[in-house]
Amino acid sequence: MSNIRPVSSAAASAPDRAFLPGRSPAFSVYSILRFRRAVNVRDIAVFCRQFSVLLNAGIPIVETVSILRNQSENRRLEHILGDIHTSLQMGNLLSQTLEKYTDVFEQFLINMIKVGEASGSLDEIMERLADYYERNNKINQKIKSAMTYPVILSVLTVAVVVLLMVKVLPMFTGIISGMGGTMPALTYALISTSDFFVNNLFLIVFVIFALIVGLRYLIKTDAGRYWFDGVKLTIPGVKTVTVKIITARFARSMSILLKSGIPIVNAIDIIKHMIGNLVVEKKFEACGEGIRSGKGISGPIRDLNFFPKLLEHMVAVGESSGELDEMLGRTAVFFDAEVEEAIERLTVLIEPLLIVILGVVVGLIIVSIMLPMISIMTTI
């Protein structure tokens, strides 16, 4: 049980920087970067884990927030925790204060904290949340790590092609023209493309930059995000990873909510905003309506026609046995491993594909250069 009691006057009057004696208040570039850095999943995971540890150690909640503020590596989170600390000293609940920062703390976390405050088990709730966000962060890092090499290889491929088209090919064009050689169709096409690159390089760079910025802006809109989320569910390989990630997230989130005593209907309403895919979120609206009409959960989940059959079976077994939270917890562990394997398989497929593309492009350029050279040598 958490020890939620008023902070002592000594703790309340303690200096804000007491736990960081070496911190300098001087304004610096580092402090600017820390303030501008967004609060990510890792920051939330660390926050929940430290919160749980401090509560289990018997430290009052107000003093806990003060300690976390001073230990935070994220300047924005530090600023938010300062506001939370002030609000708690005024007698407000933690969940009430977090409602002001829904852009940082998702509704799932706030609802879980409300349950912990009402049941007096905030330390246990924070521990479950820490496990949840640590797992999400691990998956995110796994995806970033797996995509690092393909991204680097893609950039190198584009750089090599541009270098060959802009610098190397024009050099051979002059040599071939000077020797009076005839140009095959392939060589002529590539030379025309090279001339276009050279004459419109800045325009091409501007168009590419505008497309990237426009795409990023489009994805931030509801219509654009819905389209992009739909694309992720149609590309082979990417669809497999996306489905497994959503399945693992659903099973883990649902298990935590049910273990905390939240009714299934409310849990579905909370989870549908955590899926991370608008296309699937739309489907979950029908799922919630089915549960409210008394169909249980296994039927509506099956009617979604989205989740793997294993999850549907585990939900049905858990519902009939009255151990749905335990079944979902075990399912989440299984699909966590499936996500890692799916990411590795996707990476294994992407890397050789990029290498083949690079080889084909470079090969075409070399052949286009060699063909007229061979023609000239034959004539001589």
N, C-alpha and C positions, 0 to 999 in steps of 0.2 A: 504494500500500500504506500502511496506517496504521502510525504509529509508536507502538506500545504498549509503553512501557518504564517502569521505575520512576520515580517522581517524585523530583526532587532534594530534598535536605534543606532547601535554601533555599526551594523552592516549598512544601514541606510545612509549613514554619514561617511562611509568609507569612500576614499577617492576613486574616481572611475578608472584610473590607470593602475590601481594597486596590484593587479595581477600581471601587469606588463611593465616592470620597472625600467626596462631598457628602451621603451618606445619614446620616440621624440615627437613632440607636437608640431614640429616644423612642417611647413607646406612643401611638398615635393612632387616630382613627376610620378613617383611610385604611388603616392597617396591618391593622385588623380586617377591612375589606372585602376587602383583598388576600388575607387568609388564608382567608376564607369562599368566595371565588370559586373555582368548580370549574376543574379543568384541562381546557381544551377543545381542539378540533382545532388551532386556531391556535397555542396554546402548544406542542403536540407538534411542529407543523411548524417553528416557530422553534427549538425544542430540537434537532431533527434537522439543520436547516440550519446552525446555529452549530456543532454538534458536528462535522459534516463539514468545515466551513471550518477549524476549529482543528486537526483531525487532519491535514488536508492541509498546514497551515502547519508541521507537525513538532512540535506541542506534545503532550507525553505525555498519556495518557488521564486520569490522576488530576488533573493540573493543568487539563485541559480541563473536567472536571466542576466543579472549584473555580471556574473562571471563569464557567461557565454558572450556577452557583448565585448568584454575586454579581450577575450581570446579569439574573436572572429578574425579571419583572414580576409573577409570580404567587407569593404568599407560600407557598401549599401546595406548589407545585412546588419552590420554593426550599428548603423544609424537607426534601422528599424527596431532592433533590440533595445536601443536607448528609449525609443518611444514606448515600446511595450513595458519596459521597466517603470517608466513614469506612470503609465496607465495602471499597472498592477499596484503601485504604491497608493493610487487613488481609490483602490478597492474594486477595480474591474476584474472580470475573469480573463484568463489568457485567451480563450476562444473568442470572446467579444472583441478583444484588441486585434487579434489576427484577422478578423473580418475586414479591417481597414486595408489589408494588404493582400487581397485575393490575387493580385498579379504576381505575387511571390509564393504565397502559401495556398495551394489548391484546396478546393472545398473538401476533398477527401480527408486531408490532414486536419482541417478545422473541425469537421464532424467527428473524427476520431478523438480529438482532444476534448470535445464536448462530452462524449461518452465517458472518457477518463475522469473528467471533473465531476460528472454526475454520480459515477460509481465509486469514486475515491481510488481509482486504480490508474492514475495518470502515468506513474512510472512504468507499469506494464504496457500501457498503450504506446508510450514513447519508444519502448524497446521494440515492439512489433513494427512501428513505423520506421525505426532505424533499420531493421532487417529488410523491410520492403524497399526503402529508398537506396540502401546499399546494393541490393540486388539489381535494381533498375540502373544504377550508376555503373555497375559491372558490365551489364549488357550494352549500355551506351559506349563504354570504353572499348568493349570488344568489337563493336561495329566500326568505331573510328579507327582502331588499330588495324582491322581487316581491310579497310578501304584506303589506308595510307599508301600502300604500294601501288594499287591500281591508279590512284589519283596522280602520284608522282610519274608513273609510266605514261599516263595519258598526256600530262604536261610535256614530258620529254618528247613524245611522239609528235605533238603539234609543233614544238620548237624545232625539231629536226626537219620536218616537212617544210616549215616556213623558211628555214635557213637554206634548204636545197632549192626551193622555188625562187627565193628572192636573190640569193647570192651566187650559188653554184651554177644553176641552169643558165642564167644570162651569160655567164662567162663562156660556156660551151657553144651557146647560140652564135656569138660573134666568130668563134673559131670555125664553126661549120659553114657559116655564110661566107667567110673569107676564102675557104677552100673550094667553094662552089658545089658543095654537096647538096643532094636533094633530101628533103625532110619527109619522113614517113608521117602518116596521119597521127599516130600516137605522139610523136615528137612535136608536131605542129600544135596539137591540142595542149600539151603541157607547156610549151613555150608561150602560147596565147594566155594560158592561165597564169604563168609566171609574170608576163607583162602586166596583166590586170592587177596582180598582187603588188608589183613594184609601183605602178602608177596610182593605186588607190589604197596604199597601206594604211594611212591614217583614217580614211573613211571606213575601212574594214574593221580596224581596232575600235573605232567609235560605235559602229553598229553592234559589234559583239558585246561591248560594254553596256550599251543601251538595252540589248536583249537580256543580259544577265540581271541588270537592275529592274527591268520591267517584269521579268519572271519572278524575282524575289518579291516585288510589290504585289503581283497577281496572287501568289501563294498566300499572302497575308490576308487577302479578302476571303469571305466565306465561299463564294463561287469558285475562285481559283483554288482554294484548298480542297474543296470537294472534288474538283477535276483532278488535281494532283494525287489525292488519296485514292481516287478510282484508278488512275494509271498504275499506282503501286500494286494494285490488286489484279492487274492484267499481265504484267511483265513476268515471264517465266523466271524462276529463281528468286526474284525480288518478292513475288507473291508468296512463295513458300515461307521466306523469312518473316514477312509482314504478318501472315496468319499465325505463325508460331509465337511471335512476340506478343500479339494481341491476346492470344489464348493464354499464355503464361501470365500476362498482366491481369487478365480477367480472373483467372483462377486464384492468384495470390491476393488480389484486392478483395474479392468476394469472401475468401476464407477469413481474412482479417476482420472484415465488417461483421460477418456472422458470429465469429468468436467473441466479438465485442458486444454482442447482443442487439445489433441493429436488424430490424425486420427485413425480410427478403425484398419486399416492394421498395422500401427506402434504399436498400443497398443497390438495387438495379438502377434507380434514379441517380445515385451518386456515381456509380461505375460508368454509366454511359457517357459521362463527360471526361472520363479518364482514359478512354480507349485510344485516343490519339489518331483516330481516323474517322472523318465525318461520314463517310459512306456506311461504316459499321454502326456509328452512333445513330443514324437514321433507322437502321434495322432494330436497334435496341428499344426504340420507342414502341414498336409493336410488341416486343417481348414484355415490356412493362405492363402494357395493356392486357396482355394475356394472363399475367400473374395476378393482376387486380381482379380479373374476372373469375378467379378461382381455379385456373388450370394447373396450378403448381408451377414449378420452374423447369422441369425436364422437358415438358412438351413445348413450351415457348422457345427454349434454347434449341431444341431440335428443329423447330419451324424456321429459325433464322437461316438454316442451310449455309452456315459459314464455318462453324467450329469443326475441328477434326472429330471423327466418330468416337475416339477414346474419351474425349471430354464429355460428349453427350452421354456415353455409357456411365462414366464416373458420376456425373450429376444425377442420373437416374438411380444408381445404386445408393448414393449418399442421401437422396431424398427419401427413398423407401426405408432406409435403415436409420434415419434420423441423425446421421453423422455427415451431413453435407459439408460442413466446414473442414472436417478432417480429410475427407475425400478430395476436396478442392486444393487443400494444402499439399497433399501428396502429388496431385496432378500438376500443380505449379512447379514442383521440384523436377518432375519428369520433363516438362516442356522447357524449363530453363536450360536443361542439358541439350534438348532438341534445338533450341535457338542457337546455341554455340556451334553445334555441328552443322546446322543449316548455313550459318554465316561462313564457316570454314569452307564448306562445299561451294558456296557462291564465289568466294574469293579464288578458289582453285580453278573455277571455270572462267572467271574474268581475266586473270593474269595471262594465260596462254592465248586467249582471244585477242587481247591488246598487242601481244608480241607478234601474232600472225598479221594483224592489221598493219603494224609498223613495218614488218618485213615486206608485205605486199606493196605498200606505198613506196618505200625506198627502192624496191626491186623495179617497179614501173618507171621510176625516174632514171635509174641506172640504164635500163633497157632503152628508154627513149633517147638517152645520150649515145649509147653504143651503136644503135642501128644505123644512124647516118655516118658514123665513123667507119663502120664496117663497109658501108656502101662506097665511101670515098676510097678506102684501101683497095677494094675490089676493082674500082675503075682505074686506079693507078697501076 
